[in-house]
Amino acid sequence: MTGLLHEPGGDGCRIYDWVMPDELLDLTTACGTRPGLFCEWVYNQTDSDAAARIATWLVDRPLRIFLIIMVAWFIRKMLHRTIDRFERRVAERSPLLRDAPLPDDVSTVTGRRALREHTLAARAKQRAVTIGAVLRSSVSLAVFLLGGLLVLSELDLNLAPLIASAGIAGLAIGFGAQSMVKDFLAGMFIILEDQFGVGDIVDTGLATGKIEEVSLRTTRLRDQSGTLWIVPNGEISRVGNTSQLWSNAVIDVEVAYDTDLDYAIATIKRTLDAIWQSDEPDATVIAEPNVLGVERMGDSSVVIRAVVKCEPAEQWVMGRIARKKIKEALDEAGIEIPFPQRTIWIRNEAGSAA
């Protein structure tokens, strides 16, 4: 073996020859550049290259491969336990998402509220299970891939071409399937942040309807006409969820211009308060109704706006009930609901014949 030796105080380097000792050369030949303790012990005891090679392939390398597998299994086990704890924390993050019992009667307001809490609890558990399954699969893949590479290196296989090929293939797949990767990442955040779930009524910008299924790649929702929309998660840039925690039923009531507005507002408020305090099964009002006042003045009517806070996704049903009751109350109070009116002016030209 040839090398360079720099002499301190000298004017340059001197070429020297260094010869590996025969004992070390024989050990390297028998056990490789990284001789194991058992291989080295067998070689020292037998002074035989064949015995050392046999010991390496039958004992030393299997032991190291077994140790790699056991360490990978232990790391995977610990990471899975951490993910399980994270999954439980996600499921129990909000007190509303507790393990609510399934109600026996859903025809009453209390029963429907209990059913909604049960649905929220089930959705939280499903979201946590989905996140946990994805994280566990990712962790297992990463740990086993790294462990497999270490095992292959113990078999003296050249991993450089394999890693280079995998890198090129990953780059090609990344360019070709970037939209799919975008969908999966968006789906992860949708599930993790609970932006919407099964049963919610949402506006995704691409379609509006009731969510029937949320997966990591797509969201399925059905609109009011019955059309099923399948929207890739990566294409959803904004979401309007109309059924999170509570909703508002906005009610516009038109009255004639000659109506006493204070009397009309008091009549509407009294009607909505009666709905709020009633035990009607479909009237899911959760707060005192608010009559905001005159919203606008139209061509032939004055618009009075009221807002009723109700259960999630119940604003449409609540609006129908409130309009019916308000119509009956206005008729009873003698308040006219206007109809379009038009005044026509006829003018004769000056000097025209009679």
C-alpha positions, 0 to 999 in steps of 0.5 A: 500500500502506497501513501504520502507522509508529510515531514514537519519542518521539511520542504514537502511530502515523501512517498512511503510504502505501508504493508498491511500485516498478514494476520490482519489481511487474512482476517479481512479476507476471511471475515470482510472489512467489518469482522464480527466478534464471533467470526474473529474469535473463530478465525483466531481459534481455528486459523481457517478462512473457511471456518471463519466464513462459515461462522459468519454466514451461519452465526454472526450475520444471522445474529446481526440480522435478527438484532436489526429485526428486533430493534425495528420491531421494538421501534415500530411497537413504541411508535404505534403506542404513541400513535394510539395515545394520540388517537385517543386524544383526538377522539376526546379533544372536545367535551361534546365528543364524549361517548354519548348513548344512543337515544330511544326516542328521536321524535322529541327535541331532546332525543334529536339533540342526544342523537346528534351528540351520539353522531358527533361522538361516533364521527370523532372516533371514526376520524381518530381511527382513520388518522391512526390507521394512516399514521401506523401504516406510514410508520410501519412502512418507514421502519420496515424499509429502513430495516430492510436496507440494513439487512441487505447491507449485512448481506454485502449487497451494493445498495447504491444502485438500488437507492439511486433507482428508487430515488429516480422512480420516486421522482417520476411517481411524484411528478406523475401522481402529484395531484393524488398526493395533493388529494391525500394531504388535503384529506388528512387535514380535512379529517384531522381538523374535522372541517366536515364529516358525514351528515354535514351540509356543505358548500365546497365551491364545486358542489353543495349538498349533504356529505355521504362519505369522506375518504383520504382522496375524495369527498362524496356529497349529494345535492338536493336534486339527488345528484351524487358529487365526487369531489377530489379533496385537493380541489377543495379550496374553501368550504362552507359548513352549514351544520356545525354546532348551530345554524341561523334561520333567516326570515324576511317578512314583507308588509305593506307600506301603510302598516304600523311597523312597530305593531308588525315587529311586535307580532312577529316577535311574539310569534317566534317566542311562542315557537321557542317556548313550545314543545313542537318536535320540529321546532329546534330553537336553542336561543331567543329569536331576534327581530332585527327590524326593517331590512329594506324597502322594496317597490311595494313592500317593507321587509322585516328581518328576523333571525332564529338560532336553531340546531345544526342543519335545521334552519330550513325546517325551522324557517318553514315552520316560522313562516307558516306561523307568522303568516297565520299571526299576521292574518289574525292581526289584520296586517296585510301582506302586500302584492305588487302594485303599479301606478299609471299616470296618463298625460295629454299632450298640450294642444291635442284634440279633445 
